[in-house]
């Protein structure tokens, strides 16, 4: 479904991605883990078209994304839930969700979507008329994910959903991501600094360091790997 090959991205002279390749199959759950500054967010920005690529290819369903305008990428079913829970603070929960449901198909599925996201996140149902800026950090993350789901994605990209959240809330968010994956016909691409949770959750994982994929494998292989254990799992 998503095939990335030898992707290079630079900011000015500084290279953030240096030949990264990865694949996400239909309904697959893929995690990319790596330290601060490894290039995880840049990878997502390149996929959604916010940041231009220098070389390499990005294919989605066989289509070259370089030829697809960023605004059209969402319509192809790619939803990017950015780092830092960028919700519209002055809009209500419900209005934020509506912002996610822009396409004709998403508008048609609106009632079903609301049922689904409110069952997934009952707190959002209770707070649907509340301004998003007044929600807690965990609730804002739930809203950001729910807004992504409202666009009826086929590929849901989650950028560090655990960032800045207490451990109990992180657990809740990961449970919800699992539930989304089990109950919706979508692929998930997750980037995370919290390697243990991300590698537990995924089918296939990649380790990104200084803009390069240095390791990849099925989740059980990575969880058993001595280097991954030492560098990322604190074991
Ligand atoms: P973190 O987990 O800290 O968010 P990351 O793995 O997501 O890190 P990126 O945000 O993709 O990493 O950054 C990769 C590299 O590119 C870093 O060295 C960063 O300083 C640099 N970088 C990112 N955005 C810009 C920008 N707009 N201008 C210049 N350099 C940038």
Boltz pocket constraint, residues with backbone or C-beta under 6 A from the ligand:
constraints:
  - pocket:
      binder: B
      contacts: [[A, 11], [A, 12], [A, 14], [A, 15], [A, 16], [A, 34], [A, 35], [A, 36], [A, 37], [A, 38], [A, 39], [A, 40], [A, 41], [A, 42], [A, 43], [A, 83], [A, 193]]
      max_distance: 6.0
